[in-house]
Amino acid sequence: MHDIPKDEFEQLVIDELDALPDEMVEDLDNVVFVTEDRPEDGSLDLLGLYEGVALTERDQYGFGELPDRIVLYREPLLAVAEDLDDLKDQIHVTLVHEIAHYFGIDDDQLHELGWA
């Protein structure tokens, strides 16, 4: 797919995040969603990343904790998308995938559920 500007990509992410079911996002606490061009290693292999401690692995969590981050990578997502509709689908799946990691669902479980 052709390149789209960062601000348009961010708006697509916001739109797809807004379209997710309330029950999927209402329990997200102290999580920020960001977009970056590529992962630190410069590869196009990673579409998104959850950075934080999954809910199922937290001992204590409270005031003053840095927010967890869910990152969507613009260039890798553009590289796998065939057109705008496919890009929206890829963003949707990536959001669900990374949010699942926040809730403690690992890649094996995501594969079983068809989200990986």
Stockholm file with secondary structure:
# STOCKHOLM 1.0

chainA/1-116         MHDIPKDEFEQLVIDELDALPDEMVEDLDNVVFVTEDRPEDGSLDLLGLYEGVALTERDQYGFGELPDRIVLYREPLLAVAEDLDDLKDQIHVTLVHEIAHYFGIDDDQLHELGWA
#=GR chainA/1-116 SS CCCCCHHHHHHHHHHHHHHSCHHHHTTCCSEEEEEESSCTTCCSSCCEEEESCCGGGCSCCCTTCCCEEEEEEHHHHHHHCSSHHHHHHHHHHHHHHHHHHHTTCCHHHHHHHTCC
#=GC SS_cons         CCCCCHHHHHHHHHHHHHHSCHHHHTTCCSEEEEEESSCTTCCSSCCEEEESCCGGGCSCCCTTCCCEEEEEEHHHHHHHCSSHHHHHHHHHHHHHHHHHHHTTCCHHHHHHHTCC
//
